């Protein structure tokens, strides 16, 4: 390898040998220095996340992690498709109702003044946020109690995460609790392909907040497969690639980082 690098005029500063969770400096005579090597965690940090961003996941227990976020199949998949379709129809009907209610109507009506349109938009957004908050809080409570969401609730929450206002509420209410991670892992598996980016991004966020870089990487990989341009996932990946620690990410969320 070093010889090939020399032929290509690539300067080699040092040579490392990696074995499991330890790395070794290789001396000129091929001897590892020190002989016991150095311990490191390959599941955390910028390199692991950047590898995922470029489609190169090399983590211990990768198959096990993929199983955790793998989509459900068979009858469960069929049931979730039906529940999600019903949820999407319900959501569209609810948003149309919001649009027709006097205080939030006319958000894009050019005959209204900019102030009137802004007020209507604010009321509309407030209604959407309330809708999302209710679904999120019910989901958090169920998960804390060790309960799995019903298909209807799961489909409803996945559908709601399409809305930017609900995405932001999920982001701002995220916590590094096992219950939230279990919730988003379950929804990542159950979500239909078109809607998986939302819960998978939340799984990545809650996992990273809990210092579980391996799970965060696996979740971001699901997002990349489903929707490479999903805004919140791109923001999260950029923050991690920029060196943000879980504590810094928590602080950013506490300060109301926009998504």
NUZA-493036 format. One line per 3 residues: their letters; for each residue x, y, z of N, C-alpha, C. Coordinates in steps of 0.2 Angstrom, whole numbers, plus 5000, padded with zeros to 4 digits. Layout:
N
A	X Y Z X Y Z X Y Z ~ ... $
***
This chain:
259
XXX	5004 4994 5000 5000 5000 5000 5004 5006 5000 ~ 5009 5006 5004 5014 5012 5005 5018 5013 4998 ~ 5020 5007 4995 5023 5008 4989 5019 5011 4983 $
XXX	5012 5009 4983 5008 5011 4978 5007 5019 4979 ~ 5006 5021 4986 5005 5028 4987 5011 5032 4985 ~ 5017 5029 4986 5023 5032 4983 5024 5033 4976 $
XXX	5021 5028 4972 5021 5028 4965 5016 5034 4962 ~ 5011 5035 4966 5006 5040 4964 5008 5047 4968 ~ 5014 5047 4971 5017 5054 4974 5012 5056 4979 $
XXX	5009 5051 4983 5005 5053 4989 5009 5052 4995 ~ 5010 5058 4999 5014 5057 5005 5011 5054 5010 ~ 5014 5049 5013 5011 5045 5019 5014 5047 5025 $
XXX	5010 5050 5030 5013 5052 5036 5014 5047 5041 ~ 5009 5042 5041 5009 5037 5046 5005 5031 5043 ~ 5006 5025 5046 5003 5019 5044 4999 5016 5050 $
XXX	4993 5015 5049 4989 5012 5055 4986 5005 5053 ~ 4986 5001 5058 4983 4994 5057 4977 4994 5061 ~ 4971 4992 5059 4965 4992 5063 4963 4985 5064 $
XXX	4961 4983 5070 4959 4976 5072 4953 4977 5077 ~ 4947 4976 5075 4941 4977 5079 4941 4984 5082 ~ 4941 4985 5089 4940 4991 5092 4947 4994 5094 $
XXX	4953 4992 5091 4959 4994 5093 4963 4996 5086 ~ 4967 5001 5087 4971 5003 5081 4979 5003 5083 ~ 4983 5001 5078 4990 5001 5080 4994 5005 5075 $
XXX	4999 5008 5077 5004 5012 5073 5009 5007 5070 ~ 5010 5007 5064 5015 5002 5061 5021 5005 5059 ~ 5027 5003 5062 5033 5006 5061 5036 5004 5055 $
XXX	5042 5007 5053 5045 5005 5047 5047 4998 5046 ~ 5048 4994 5051 5050 4987 5051 5044 4983 5052 ~ 5038 4986 5051 5032 4982 5051 5030 4980 5058 $
XXX	5033 4983 5064 5031 4981 5070 5025 4986 5073 ~ 5020 4983 5076 5015 4987 5079 5018 4991 5085 ~ 5017 4998 5086 5019 5002 5091 5013 5006 5094 $
XXX	5012 5005 5101 5014 5000 5105 5011 4993 5103 ~ 5013 4988 5106 5011 4981 5104 5004 4980 5106 ~ 5001 4983 5111 4994 4982 5113 4989 4987 5110 $
XXX	4992 4991 5106 4988 4996 5102 4984 5001 5106 ~ 4979 5004 5103 4975 5009 5106 4968 5008 5105 ~ 4964 5008 5110 4957 5007 5110 4953 5013 5107 $
XXX	4948 5012 5103 4944 5017 5100 4937 5015 5099 ~ 4932 5019 5098 4925 5017 5097 4923 5019 5090 ~ 4923 5014 5085 4921 5015 5078 4914 5017 5077 $
XXX	4910 5017 5082 4903 5019 5080 4901 5026 5082 ~ 4906 5030 5084 4905 5037 5086 4909 5042 5081 ~ 4907 5048 5081 4911 5053 5079 4910 5055 5071 $
XXX	4914 5059 5069 4913 5062 5062 4914 5057 5057 ~ 4919 5053 5057 4921 5048 5052 4915 5043 5051 ~ 4912 5041 5056 4907 5036 5056 4901 5039 5052 $
XXX	4899 5045 5054 4893 5048 5051 4895 5050 5043 ~ 4901 5053 5042 4903 5054 5035 4903 5048 5031 ~ 4905 5042 5034 4905 5036 5030 4897 5035 5028 $
XXX	4893 5036 5032 4886 5034 5031 4883 5039 5025 ~ 4885 5046 5026 4883 5051 5021 4886 5049 5014 ~ 4891 5045 5013 4894 5043 5007 4892 5036 5005 $
XXX	4887 5033 5009 4885 5026 5008 4890 5021 5010 ~ 4895 5022 5015 4899 5017 5017 4899 5016 5025 ~ 4895 5011 5026 4893 5010 5033 4898 5004 5035 $
XXX	4902 5005 5040 4906 4999 5042 4906 4999 5050 ~ 4901 4996 5053 4900 4997 5060 4900 4990 5063 ~ 4902 4989 5069 4901 4982 5072 4894 4981 5073 $
XXX	4892 4975 5072 4885 4973 5073 4881 4976 5068 ~ 4883 4978 5062 4879 4982 5057 4873 4978 5055 ~ 4873 4971 5054 4867 4967 5053 4862 4968 5058 $
XXX	4864 4968 5064 4859 4969 5070 4856 4975 5070 ~ 4860 4981 5068 4857 4987 5068 4852 4988 5062 ~ 4854 4985 5056 4849 4985 5051 4843 4982 5052 $
XXX	4843 4976 5056 4837 4973 5058 4833 4977 5062 ~ 4836 4981 5066 4832 4985 5071 4828 4990 5067 ~ 4830 4993 5061 4827 4998 5057 4824 4995 5051 $
XXX	4824 4989 5050 4822 4986 5043 4814 4986 5043 ~ 4811 4987 5037 4804 4988 5037 4800 4982 5038 ~ 4795 4982 5041 4791 4976 5043 4788 4974 5036 $
XXX	4786 4967 5036 4784 4964 5030 4777 4960 5031 ~ 4775 4957 5026 4769 4953 5027 4763 4956 5029 ~ 4759 4953 5033 4752 4956 5035 4753 4963 5039 $
XXX	4758 4963 5042 4759 4970 5046 4761 4975 5041 ~ 4764 4974 5036 4765 4979 5031 4759 4981 5027 ~ 4755 4976 5026 4748 4978 5022 4744 4982 5027 $
XXX	4744 4980 5033 4739 4984 5038 4742 4991 5039 ~ 4748 4992 5039 4751 4999 5040 4750 5003 5034 ~ 4750 5000 5028 4748 5004 5022 4741 5006 5022 $
XXX	4736 5002 5024 4729 5004 5025 4729 5009 5030 ~ 4732 5008 5036 4731 5013 5041 4734 5020 5039 ~ 4740 5020 5035 4743 5026 5033 4738 5030 5028 $
XXX	4735 5026 5023 4731 5029 5018 4725 5032 5022 ~ 4722 5029 5027 4717 5032 5030 4719 5038 5034 ~ 4725 5038 5037 4728 5044 5040 4729 5050 5036 $
XXX	4731 5048 5030 4733 5053 5025 4726 5057 5023 ~ 4721 5053 5022 4715 5056 5020 4712 5060 5025 ~ 4712 5058 5031 4710 5061 5037 4714 5068 5038 $
XXX	4721 5068 5037 4725 5074 5037 4723 5079 5032 ~ 4722 5077 5026 4720 5081 5020 4713 5084 5022 ~ 4708 5081 5025 4702 5083 5026 4703 5088 5032 $
XXX	4707 5087 5037 4708 5092 5042 4711 5098 5040 ~ 4716 5098 5036 4719 5104 5033 4715 5108 5029 ~ 4710 5104 5025 4705 5108 5021 4701 5112 5026 $
XXX	4699 5109 5031 4694 5112 5036 4698 5118 5039 ~ 4704 5117 5041 4708 5123 5044 4708 5129 5039 ~ 4709 5127 5032 4709 5132 5027 4702 5136 5026 $
XXX	4697 5132 5028 4690 5135 5027 4688 5139 5033 ~ 4691 5138 5039 4689 5142 5045 4691 5149 5045 ~ 4686 5153 5046 4687 5161 5045 4694 5163 5048 $
XXX	4696 5161 5054 4702 5165 5057 4708 5162 5053 ~ 4708 5157 5050 4714 5154 5046 4713 5154 5039 ~ 4708 5156 5036 4707 5156 5029 4710 5162 5026 $
XXX	4712 5161 5019 4715 5167 5015 4722 5168 5016 ~ 4726 5162 5018 4733 5163 5019 4737 5165 5013 ~ 4734 5163 5007 4737 5165 5001 4732 5169 4996 $
XXX	4727 5172 4999 4723 5176 4996 4726 5183 4994 ~ 4727 5184 4988 4731 5190 4986 4726 5196 4987 ~ 4720 5196 4988 4716 5201 4989 4716 5204 4996 $
XXX	4719 5200 5000 4720 5202 5007 4727 5206 5008 ~ 4728 5210 5013 4734 5213 5015 4739 5208 5017 ~ 4745 5210 5017 4751 5206 5019 4750 5204 5027 $
XXX	4747 5209 5031 4746 5208 5038 4741 5203 5039 ~ 4736 5203 5035 4730 5199 5035 4732 5191 5034 ~ 4736 5191 5028 4738 5184 5026 4743 5181 5032 $
XXX	4747 5186 5034 4752 5183 5040 4748 5181 5046 ~ 4743 5185 5048 4739 5183 5054 4735 5176 5052 ~ 4733 5175 5046 4729 5169 5044 4734 5163 5045 $
XXX	4740 5164 5042 4745 5159 5042 4747 5157 5049 ~ 4748 5162 5053 4750 5161 5060 4744 5157 5064 ~ 4738 5158 5063 4733 5154 5066 4733 5147 5063 $
XXX	4734 5147 5056 4734 5140 5053 4740 5136 5056 ~ 4745 5139 5057 4751 5135 5059 4750 5133 5067 ~ 4747 5137 5070 4745 5136 5077 4741 5130 5078 $
XXX	4736 5129 5073 4732 5123 5073 4735 5117 5071 ~ 4740 5118 5067 4744 5112 5064 4748 5109 5070 ~ 4751 5114 5074 4756 5113 5079 4752 5109 5085 $
XXX	4746 5111 5086 4742 5108 5091 4740 5101 5089 ~ 4739 5100 5083 4737 5093 5080 4743 5089 5081 ~ 4749 5091 5080 4755 5087 5080 4757 5086 5088 $
XXX	4756 5091 5092 4758 5090 5099 4753 5085 5102 ~ 4747 5085 5100 4743 5080 5103 4745 5073 5102 ~ 4746 5072 5095 4749 5065 5093 4755 5063 5096 $
XXX	4760 5068 5096 4766 5067 5099 4766 5065 5107 ~ 4762 5069 5110 4762 5068 5118 4758 5061 5119 ~ 4753 5059 5115 4750 5053 5116 4755 5047 5115 $
XXX	4759 5048 5110 4764 5043 5108 4769 5043 5113 ~ 4772 5048 5116 4777 5048 5121 4774 5045 5127 ~ 4768 5046 5129 4765 5043 5135 4764 5036 5134 $
XXX	4762 5034 5128 4761 5026 5127 4768 5023 5127 ~ 4773 5026 5124 4780 5023 5124 4783 5022 5131 ~ 4782 5028 5135 4784 5028 5142 4781 5022 5146 $
XXX	4775 5021 5144 4771 5015 5148 4772 5008 5145 ~ 4777 5008 5140 4779 5002 5137 4774 4999 5132 ~ 4770 5003 5130 4764 5001 5125 4767 5003 5118 $
XXX	4765 4999 5113 4766 5000 5106 4760 5004 5103 ~ 4761 5009 5099 4756 5012 5096 4752 5008 5091 ~ 4745 5009 5091 4741 5006 5087 4743 5008 5080 $
XXX	4740 5004 5075 4742 5005 5068 4739 5012 5066 ~ 4733 5013 5068 4730 5020 5067 4734 5026 5069 ~ 4736 5025 5076 4740 5031 5079 4747 5031 5075 $
XXX	4750 5025 5074 4757 5025 5070 4756 5028 5063 ~ 4751 5027 5060 4750 5029 5053 4749 5037 5053 ~ 4745 5039 5058 4743 5046 5059 4749 5050 5061 $
XXX	4753 5048 5065 4759 5051 5067 4764 5052 5061 ~ 4765 5046 5058 4769 5046 5052 4767 5051 5046 ~ 4760 5052 5045 4757 5057 5041 4759 5064 5043 $
XXX	4758 5065 5050 4759 5072 5052 4766 5074 5051 ~ 4771 5070 5052 4778 5072 5051 4779 5074 5044 ~ 4775 5074 5039 4776 5077 5033 4776 5085 5034 $
XXX	4772 5087 5039 4771 5094 5040 4777 5097 5043 ~ 4780 5103 5041 4786 5106 5044 4784 5108 5051 ~ 4778 5111 5052 4777 5113 5059 4777 5107 5064 $
XXX	4775 5101 5062 4775 5095 5066 4782 5092 5067 ~ 4786 5093 5061 4793 5091 5061 4797 5095 5067 ~ 4795 5101 5067 4799 5105 5072 4797 5104 5079 $
XXX	4791 5102 5080 4788 5101 5087 4792 5094 5089 ~ 4792 5089 5084 4795 5083 5086 4803 5084 5088 ~ 4806 5088 5084 4813 5090 5085 4814 5093 5092 $
XXX	4810 5098 5093 4810 5102 5099 4808 5098 5106 ~ 4804 5093 5105 4802 5089 5111 4806 5082 5111 ~ 4811 5082 5107 4815 5075 5107 4819 5075 5114 $
XXX	4820 5069 5116 4824 5068 5122 4828 5061 5121 ~ 4833 5060 5125 4837 5054 5124 4835 5049 5129 ~ 4829 5047 5129 4826 5042 5133 4825 5036 5129 $
XXX	4826 5030 5132 4825 5024 5129 4818 5023 5126 ~ 4813 5026 5129 4806 5026 5127 4805 5029 5120 ~ 4808 5035 5120 4808 5039 5113 4812 5035 5108 $
XXX	4817 5033 5110 4821 5029 5104 4817 5023 5102 ~ 4814 5019 5107 4810 5013 5105 4804 5015 5101 ~ 4801 5021 5102 4795 5024 5099 4797 5025 5091 $
XXX	4803 5029 5090 4805 5030 5083 4808 5024 5080 ~ 4811 5020 5083 4813 5014 5080 4807 5010 5077 ~ 4802 5009 5081 4796 5005 5079 4793 5009 5073 $
XXX	4792 5015 5074 4789 5019 5068 4793 5019 5062 ~ 4800 5019 5063 4804 5018 5057 4803 5011 5053 ~ 4802 5006 5057 4801 5000 5054 4794 4999 5051 $
XXX	4789 5003 5054 4782 5002 5052 4780 5007 5046 ~ 4783 5013 5046 4782 5018 5041 4782 5015 5034 ~ 4777 5018 5030 4778 5016 5023 4784 5020 5020 $
XXX	4786 5017 5014 4792 5020 5011 4792 5027 5010 ~ 4786 5030 5008 4786 5037 5006 4786 5041 5013 ~ 4785 5038 5019 4785 5042 5025 4790 5040 5030 $
XXX	4795 5036 5028 4800 5033 5033 4805 5039 5035 ~ 4806 5044 5031 4811 5049 5032 4810 5052 5039 ~ 4804 5054 5040 4802 5057 5046 4804 5054 5053 $
XXX	4801 5048 5054 4803 5044 5060 4810 5042 5060 ~ 4813 5040 5054 4820 5038 5054 4824 5044 5056 ~ 4823 5050 5054 4827 5056 5057 4826 5057 5064 $
XXX	4820 5056 5067 4819 5057 5074 4823 5051 5078 ~ 4823 5045 5075 4827 5040 5078 4834 5042 5078 ~ 4837 5045 5073 4844 5047 5072 4845 5052 5078 $
XXX	4841 5057 5078 4842 5062 5083 4842 5060 5090 ~ 4837 5056 5092 4836 5054 5099 4842 5049 5101 ~ 4844 5045 5096 4850 5040 5097 4856 5044 5098 $
XXX	4857 5049 5094 4863 5053 5095 4863 5057 5101 ~ 4858 5060 5103 4857 5063 5109 4859 5058 5115 ~ 4857 5052 5114 4859 5047 5119 4866 5044 5118 $
XXX	4870 5047 5114 4877 5045 5113 4877 5038 5110 ~ 4872 5037 5106 4872 5030 5102 4873 5032 5095 ~ 4880 5033 5093 4882 5035 5086 4880 5029 5081 $
XXX	4881 5023 5083 4879 5017 5079 4872 5017 5076 ~ 4867 5018 5081 4860 5018 5079 4859 5025 5075 ~ 4862 5030 5077 4861 5036 5073 4863 5035 5066 $
XXX	4868 5032 5065 4871 5031 5058 4866 5026 5054 ~ 4864 5021 5058 4859 5016 5054 4853 5020 5052 ~ 4850 5024 5057 4844 5028 5055 4845 5033 5049 $
XXX	4851 5036 5049 4852 5041 5044 4853 5037 5037 ~ 4855 5031 5038 4856 5027 5032 4849 5026 5029 ~ 4844 5024 5033 4837 5023 5031 4835 5030 5027 $
XXX	4836 5035 5031 4834 5042 5028 4837 5043 5021 ~ 4843 5042 5020 4847 5043 5014 4844 5038 5008 ~ 4842 5032 5010 4839 5028 5005 4832 5030 5003 $
XXX	4829 5033 5008 4822 5035 5006 4821 5042 5003 ~ 4825 5047 5006 4824 5054 5004 4831 5057 5005 ~ 4836 5057 5001 4842 5060 5002 4842 5067 5004 $
XXX	4837 5071 5002 4836 5078 5003 4832 5080 5008 ~ 4830 5075 5013 4826 5077 5018 4829 5082 5023 ~ 4826 5088 5023 4829 5094 5026 4832 5093 5033 $
XXX	4828 5090 5038 4830 5089 5045 4836 5084 5045 ~ 4835 5079 5041 4841 5074 5041 4847 5078 5039 ~ 4847 5082 5034 4853 5085 5031 4855 5090 5037 $
XXX	4851 5093 5040 4853 5098 5046 4857 5094 5051 ~ 4854 5088 5053 4856 5084 5058 4863 5082 5056 ~ 4864 5079 5050 4870 5076 5048 4875 5082 5047 $
XXX	4873 5088 5045 4878 5093 5045 4881 5095 5052 ~ 4876 5095 5057 4879 5097 5063 4883 5092 5066 ~ 4882 5085 5065 4886 5080 5067 4893 5080 5064 $
XXX	4893 5081 5057 4899 5081 5053 4903 5087 5055 ~ 4899 5093 5057 4903 5099 5060 4906 5098 5067 ~ 4905 5092 5070 4908 5091 5076 4904 5092 5082 $
XXX	4898 5093 5081 4893 5094 5087 4893 5088 5091 ~ 4894 5089 5098 4893 5084 5102 4886 5083 5104 ~ 4884 5077 5107 4877 5077 5110 4875 5082 5114 $
XXX	4879 5085 5119 4878 5090 5123 4877 5097 5119 ~ 4881 5098 5114 4880 5104 5110 4873 5103 5106 ~ 4871 5098 5104 4865 5097 5101 4859 5098 5105 $
XXX	4860 5095 5111 4854 5097 5116 4854 5104 5117 ~ 4859 5108 5118 4859 5115 5119 4856 5118 5113 ~ 4857 5116 5107 4854 5119 5101 4847 5118 5101 $
XXX	4845 5113 5103 4837 5111 5103 4834 5115 5109 ~ 4837 5116 5115 4835 5120 5120 4834 5127 5118 ~ 4838 5130 5114 4838 5137 5112 4834 5138 5106 $
XXX	4830 5132 5104 4825 5133 5098 4828 5133 5091 ~ 4833 5129 5090 4836 5129 5084 4831 5127 5078 ~ 4830 5131 5073 4825 5130 5068 4827 5124 5064 $
X	4822 5120 5062 4823 5115 5057 4820 5116 5051 $
***
